[in-house]
Amino acid sequence: MGLDDKLDNAKDRVTGRAKETAGASTDNEELRDEGRGQQTEADVKDAGEKVKDAAHKVGDAFKR
């Protein structure tokens, strides 16, 4: 996973956490849910990047 991807996902996770906290403190369920969704999206992107990295490692192993 590239550094840019890691930074983007971390930014999305932090922003999502802030939205969730703000929504919870103001009883704004829509904002809270949006924050949770943004965090989940960042987690899914991380998982996808890890799968891509693993696939590259497997491909490299077969090239030897």
The first five atom37 places (N, CA, C, CB, O) and aatype in JSON, in Angstrom:
{
  "aatype": [12, 7, 10, 3, 3, 11, 10, 3, 2, 0, 11, 3, 1, 19, 16, 7, 1, 0, 11, 6, 16, 0, 7, 0, 15, 16, 3, 2, 6, 6, 10, 1, 3, 6, 7, 1, 7, 5, 5, 16, 6, 0, 3, 19, 11, 3, 0, 7, 6, 11, 19, 11, 3, 0, 0, 8, 11, 19, 7, 3, 0, 13, 11, 1],
  "atom_mask": [
    [1, 1, 1, 1, 1],
    [1, 1, 1, 0, 1],
    [1, 1, 1, 1, 1],
    [1, 1, 1, 1, 1],
    [1, 1, 1, 1, 1],
    [1, 1, 1, 1, 1],
    [1, 1, 1, 1, 1],
    [1, 1, 1, 1, 1],
    [1, 1, 1, 1, 1],
    [1, 1, 1, 1, 1],
    [1, 1, 1, 1, 1],
    [1, 1, 1, 1, 1],
    [1, 1, 1, 1, 1],
    [1, 1, 1, 1, 1],
    [1, 1, 1, 1, 1],
    [1, 1, 1, 0, 1],
    [1, 1, 1, 1, 1],
    [1, 1, 1, 1, 1],
    [1, 1, 1, 1, 1],
    [1, 1, 1, 1, 1],
    [1, 1, 1, 1, 1],
    [1, 1, 1, 1, 1],
    [1, 1, 1, 0, 1],
    [1, 1, 1, 1, 1],
    [1, 1, 1, 1, 1],
    [1, 1, 1, 1, 1],
    [1, 1, 1, 1, 1],
    [1, 1, 1, 1, 1],
    [1, 1, 1, 1, 1],
    [1, 1, 1, 1, 1],
    [1, 1, 1, 1, 1],
    [1, 1, 1, 1, 1],
    [1, 1, 1, 1, 1],
    [1, 1, 1, 1, 1],
    [1, 1, 1, 0, 1],
    [1, 1, 1, 1, 1],
    [1, 1, 1, 0, 1],
    [1, 1, 1, 1, 1],
    [1, 1, 1, 1, 1],
    [1, 1, 1, 1, 1],
    [1, 1, 1, 1, 1],
    [1, 1, 1, 1, 1],
    [1, 1, 1, 1, 1],
    [1, 1, 1, 1, 1],
    [1, 1, 1, 1, 1],
    [1, 1, 1, 1, 1],
    [1, 1, 1, 1, 1],
    [1, 1, 1, 0, 1],
    [1, 1, 1, 1, 1],
    [1, 1, 1, 1, 1],
    [1, 1, 1, 1, 1],
    [1, 1, 1, 1, 1],
    [1, 1, 1, 1, 1],
    [1, 1, 1, 1, 1],
    [1, 1, 1, 1, 1],
    [1, 1, 1, 1, 1],
    [1, 1, 1, 1, 1],
    [1, 1, 1, 1, 1],
    [1, 1, 1, 0, 1],
    [1, 1, 1, 1, 1],
    [1, 1, 1, 1, 1],
    [1, 1, 1, 1, 1],
    [1, 1, 1, 1, 1],
    [1, 1, 1, 1, 1]
  ],
  "atom_positions": [
    [[0.86, -1.16, 0.0], [0.0, 0.0, 0.0], [0.9, 1.22, 0.0], [-0.98, 0.0, 1.22], [1.86, 1.3, 0.76]],
    [[0.58, 2.16, -0.86], [1.39, 3.36, -0.96], [1.13, 4.31, 0.2], [0.0, 0.0, 0.0], [0.09, 4.26, 0.85]],
    [[2.09, 5.16, 0.43], [1.98, 6.13, 1.52], [0.79, 7.05, 1.3], [3.27, 6.94, 1.64], [0.1, 7.41, 2.26]],
    [[0.54, 7.45, 0.05], [-0.6, 8.32, -0.24], [-1.91, 7.66, 0.15], [-0.62, 8.7, -1.73], [-2.79, 8.3, 0.72]],
    [[-2.04, 6.37, -0.15], [-3.25, 5.63, 0.2], [-3.42, 5.56, 1.71], [-3.22, 4.22, -0.39], [-4.52, 5.75, 2.23]],
    [[-2.33, 5.29, 2.42], [-2.39, 5.22, 3.88], [-2.82, 6.56, 4.48], [-1.03, 4.79, 4.45], [-3.64, 6.6, 5.39]],
    [[-2.25, 7.64, 3.96], [-2.6, 8.96, 4.47], [-4.05, 9.32, 4.17], [-1.67, 10.01, 3.87], [-4.74, 9.88, 5.03]],
    [[-4.52, 9.02, 2.97], [-5.91, 9.3, 2.62], [-6.87, 8.52, 3.52], [-6.17, 8.94, 1.14], [-7.86, 9.06, 4.0]],
    [[-6.56, 7.25, 3.74], [-7.43, 6.43, 4.57], [-7.41, 6.89, 6.02], [-7.02, 4.97, 4.49], [-8.44, 6.9, 6.68]],
    [[-6.25, 7.29, 6.51], [-6.15, 7.8, 7.88], [-6.93, 9.11, 8.01], [-4.66, 8.02, 8.27], [-7.61, 9.33, 9.01]],
    [[-6.84, 9.96, 6.99], [-7.58, 11.23, 7.01], [-9.08, 10.96, 7.04], [-7.21, 12.1, 5.78], [-9.82, 11.59, 7.8]],
    [[-9.53, 10.02, 6.21], [-10.95, 9.68, 6.19], [-11.4, 9.1, 7.53], [-11.24, 8.68, 5.05], [-12.5, 9.4, 8.0]],
    [[-10.55, 8.28, 8.13], [-10.9, 7.66, 9.41], [-11.03, 8.73, 10.51], [-9.85, 6.61, 9.81], [-11.98, 8.7, 11.29]],
    [[-10.08, 9.67, 10.55], [-10.1, 10.73, 11.56], [-11.29, 11.65, 11.34], [-8.78, 11.53, 11.53], [-11.96, 12.04, 12.29]],
    [[-11.54, 12.01, 10.09], [-12.68, 12.87, 9.78], [-13.98, 12.17, 10.15], [-12.69, 13.24, 8.29], [-14.89, 12.8, 10.7]],
    [[-14.06, 10.89, 9.85], [-15.26, 10.12, 10.22], [-15.46, 10.06, 11.71], [0.0, 0.0, 0.0], [-16.59, 10.17, 12.2]],
    [[-14.37, 9.88, 12.44], [-14.46, 9.81, 13.89], [-14.94, 11.15, 14.46], [-13.1, 9.43, 14.5], [-15.73, 11.19, 15.39]],
    [[-14.44, 12.25, 13.88], [-14.86, 13.58, 14.32], [-16.34, 13.81, 14.03], [-14.02, 14.66, 13.63], [-17.06, 14.37, 14.86]],
    [[-16.79, 13.38, 12.86], [-18.21, 13.52, 12.52], [-19.08, 12.69, 13.45], [-18.46, 13.11, 11.06], [-20.13, 13.14, 13.91]],
    [[-18.63, 11.48, 13.74], [-19.4, 10.61, 14.63], [-19.5, 11.24, 16.02], [-18.76, 9.21, 14.72], [-20.57, 11.24, 16.63]],
    [[-18.4, 11.78, 16.52], [-18.39, 12.41, 17.84], [-19.27, 13.65, 17.85], [-16.96, 12.78, 18.25], [-20.04, 13.86, 18.79]],
    [[-19.16, 14.47, 16.82], [-19.98, 15.68, 16.74], [-21.46, 15.32, 16.65], [-19.58, 16.53, 15.53], [-22.29, 15.96, 17.28]],
    [[-21.78, 14.3, 15.88], [-23.17, 13.88, 15.76], [-23.72, 13.33, 17.06], [0.0, 0.0, 0.0], [-24.87, 13.58, 17.4]],
    [[-22.88, 12.59, 17.78], [-23.33, 12.03, 19.06], [-23.53, 13.13, 20.1], [-22.3, 11.01, 19.58], [-24.47, 13.07, 20.89]],
    [[-22.66, 14.13, 20.1], [-22.77, 15.18, 21.11], [-23.91, 16.15, 20.81], [-21.47, 15.95, 21.2], [-24.39, 16.84, 21.71]],
    [[-24.35, 16.22, 19.56], [-25.45, 17.13, 19.2], [-26.75, 16.39, 18.91], [-25.05, 17.95, 17.99], [-27.73, 16.98, 18.46]],
    [[-26.76, 15.08, 19.18], [-27.92, 14.23, 18.89], [-28.32, 14.29, 17.42], [-29.1, 14.66, 19.76], [-29.5, 14.21, 17.09]],
    [[-27.34, 14.41, 16.55], [-27.56, 14.43, 15.12], [-27.21, 13.04, 14.58], [-26.72, 15.55, 14.41], [-26.06, 12.75, 14.27]],
    [[-28.24, 12.19, 14.47], [-27.99, 10.81, 14.06], [-27.45, 10.72, 12.63], [-29.28, 10.0, 14.17], [-26.64, 9.84, 12.32]],
    [[-27.89, 11.62, 11.77], [-27.42, 11.59, 10.38], [-25.91, 11.84, 10.3], [-28.18, 12.65, 9.54], [-25.2, 11.14, 9.58]],
    [[-25.43, 12.83, 11.04], [-24.0, 13.14, 11.06], [-23.22, 11.99, 11.7], [-23.75, 14.46, 11.82], [-22.14, 11.63, 11.22]],
    [[-23.75, 11.44, 12.77], [-23.09, 10.31, 13.44], [-22.97, 9.12, 12.49], [-23.88, 9.91, 14.71], [-21.92, 8.5, 12.4]],
    [[-24.05, 8.82, 11.8], [-24.03, 7.7, 10.85], [-23.09, 7.97, 9.67], [-25.44, 7.43, 10.33], [-22.42, 7.06, 9.19]],
    [[-23.05, 9.21, 9.23], [-22.13, 9.57, 8.14], [-20.68, 9.34, 8.58], [-22.35, 11.06, 7.7], [-19.87, 8.84, 7.81]],
    [[-20.38, 9.71, 9.8], [-19.04, 9.49, 10.34], [-18.7, 8.02, 10.43], [0.0, 0.0, 0.0], [-17.59, 7.61, 10.09]],
    [[-19.63, 7.23, 10.9], [-19.41, 5.78, 10.98], [-19.18, 5.2, 9.58], [-20.6, 5.09, 11.66], [-18.32, 4.34, 9.39]],
    [[-19.96, 5.66, 8.63], [-19.82, 5.19, 7.26], [-18.47, 5.55, 6.67], [0.0, 0.0, 0.0], [-17.85, 4.76, 5.96]],
    [[-18.01, 6.75, 6.98], [-16.72, 7.2, 6.46], [-15.59, 6.35, 7.05], [-16.5, 8.71, 6.78], [-14.63, 6.02, 6.35]],
    [[-15.7, 6.01, 8.32], [-14.69, 5.15, 8.95], [-14.71, 3.76, 8.33], [-14.93, 5.05, 10.46], [-13.66, 3.17, 8.07]],
    [[-15.9, 3.24, 8.09], [-16.03, 1.92, 7.48], [-15.45, 1.92, 6.07], [-17.5, 1.48, 7.44], [-14.77, 0.98, 5.67]],
    [[-15.71, 2.98, 5.34], [-15.16, 3.1, 3.98], [-13.63, 3.08, 4.01], [-15.67, 4.4, 3.3], [-13.01, 2.44, 3.17]],
    [[-13.04, 3.78, 4.96], [-11.58, 3.8, 5.08], [-11.06, 2.4, 5.41], [-11.13, 4.8, 6.16], [-10.03, 1.97, 4.88]],
    [[-11.77, 1.68, 6.28], [-11.37, 0.31, 6.62], [-11.44, -0.62, 5.41], [-12.25, -0.24, 7.74], [-10.55, -1.45, 5.21]],
    [[-12.48, -0.46, 4.61], [-12.64, -1.3, 3.42], [-11.53, -0.99, 2.41], [-14.03, -1.07, 2.77], [-10.98, -1.9, 1.78]],
    [[-11.2, 0.29, 2.25], [-10.12, 0.67, 1.35], [-8.79, 0.07, 1.82], [-10.0, 2.21, 1.24], [-8.01, -0.43, 1.02]],
    [[-8.54, 0.12, 3.14], [-7.33, -0.48, 3.69], [-7.27, -1.97, 3.38], [-7.25, -0.26, 5.2], [-6.23, -2.5, 2.98]],
    [[-8.4, -2.65, 3.56], [-8.45, -4.09, 3.3], [-8.17, -4.37, 1.83], [-9.82, -4.67, 3.7], [-7.44, -5.31, 1.5]],
    [[-8.74, -3.58, 0.95], [-8.5, -3.76, -0.48], [-7.04, -3.55, -0.85], [0.0, 0.0, 0.0], [-6.5, -4.28, -1.67]],
    [[-6.42, -2.57, -0.24], [-5.0, -2.31, -0.5], [-4.14, -3.48, 0.0], [-4.55, -0.99, 0.16], [-3.16, -3.85, -0.64]],
    [[-4.52, -4.04, 1.13], [-3.77, -5.18, 1.68], [-3.91, -6.4, 0.76], [-4.27, -5.53, 3.1], [-2.95, -7.16, 0.58]],
    [[-5.08, -6.59, 0.18], [-5.29, -7.7, -0.75], [-4.42, -7.49, -1.99], [-6.8, -7.81, -1.15], [-3.8, -8.43, -2.48]],
    [[-4.39, -6.27, -2.49], [-3.54, -5.97, -3.66], [-2.07, -6.23, -3.34], [-3.73, -4.52, -4.11], [-1.35, -6.81, -4.16]],
    [[-1.63, -5.8, -2.17], [-0.23, -6.03, -1.78], [0.07, -7.52, -1.7], [0.06, -5.35, -0.44], [1.13, -7.96, -2.16]],
    [[-0.84, -8.29, -1.12], [-0.64, -9.73, -1.01], [-0.59, -10.38, -2.39], [-1.75, -10.37, -0.15], [0.21, -11.28, -2.62]],
    [[-1.45, -9.94, -3.3], [-1.46, -10.49, -4.65], [-0.14, -10.21, -5.36], [-2.64, -9.91, -5.45], [0.37, -11.05, -6.1]],
    [[0.4, -9.02, -5.15], [1.69, -8.69, -5.76], [2.8, -9.59, -5.2], [2.04, -7.2, -5.52], [3.67, -10.04, -5.94]],
    [[2.76, -9.85, -3.9], [3.76, -10.71, -3.28], [3.67, -12.13, -3.83], [3.59, -10.72, -1.76], [4.69, -12.77, -4.08]],
    [[2.45, -12.62, -4.01], [2.27, -13.98, -4.57], [2.78, -14.0, -6.0], [0.78, -14.41, -4.52], [3.46, -14.95, -6.4]],
    [[2.46, -12.99, -6.77], [2.93, -12.92, -8.16], [4.44, -12.87, -8.23], [0.0, 0.0, 0.0], [5.05, -13.51, -9.09]],
    [[5.05, -12.11, -7.32], [6.51, -12.03, -7.29], [7.13, -13.38, -6.93], [6.96, -10.95, -6.28], [8.19, -13.72, -7.44]],
    [[6.48, -14.14, -6.05], [7.0, -15.43, -5.64], [7.03, -16.41, -6.81], [6.18, -16.0, -4.49], [7.92, -17.25, -6.91]],
    [[6.06, -16.31, -7.69], [6.0, -17.21, -8.85], [6.97, -16.81, -9.96], [4.58, -17.26, -9.4], [7.29, -17.62, -10.83]],
    [[7.43, -15.58, -9.94], [8.39, -15.12, -10.95], [9.77, -15.68, -10.72], [8.45, -13.6, -10.97], [10.6, -15.72, -11.63]],
    [[10.03, -16.12, -9.5], [11.38, -16.61, -9.16], [11.63, -17.96, -9.7], [11.58, -16.64, -7.68], [12.71, -18.51, -9.5]]
  ]
}
